[in-house]
Amino acid sequence: MAISTPERVWWKPVDREEKLWITIALIWALILFFMMPYWHAVGKQNPSQETYRVTPQEYQKRANEFIQKYQVGTEKGIPVVEPPPGSDIYIIARMWSWSPILKLKKGKSYRLHISSLDLQHGFSVYPINMNFMVLPGYDYVLTITPTQEGEYTIICNEYCGLGHHLMIGKIFVES
Ligand SMILES: [Cu+2]
């Protein structure tokens, strides 16, 4: 059909059906809007807001001390560490690895420190789909309590160069 001039009065008054759909859309938009503050307060989705400034060198030093203290083995060149429950534990993100591999106990809490030594990485735990941003210069502390035994995979979800897809880490949770 060719483009033609609209009729002189091209609009029609909103009919019942259209009013109904506009109302449904408005109610849904309001529900989503109020879900944001509600879920922030009760959703238990927020990380502990504990963050410190740290230089990459200092972070590496602390993490290496932690690894030396509790190392129990090695897997494909990455140290495997079994820290005591309740302790401060460290993960180093760098191009393109997560280190060390952690062995944790089910039902015990840990203070997990994460930082990067080079650039921005994404700490993504599978299969439970938890995501945190990892930046150099900041020590993020997440208080975690694993609730299920198993082998968890850490993948990087911020593109960080050629080896990005190889950046895979591990957490073991045992009872
Ligand atoms: Cu990365």
Residues whose N, C-alpha, C, O or C-beta is under 5 A from the ligand:
A	BS01	CU	Q120 H121 G122 C156 E158 C160 M167
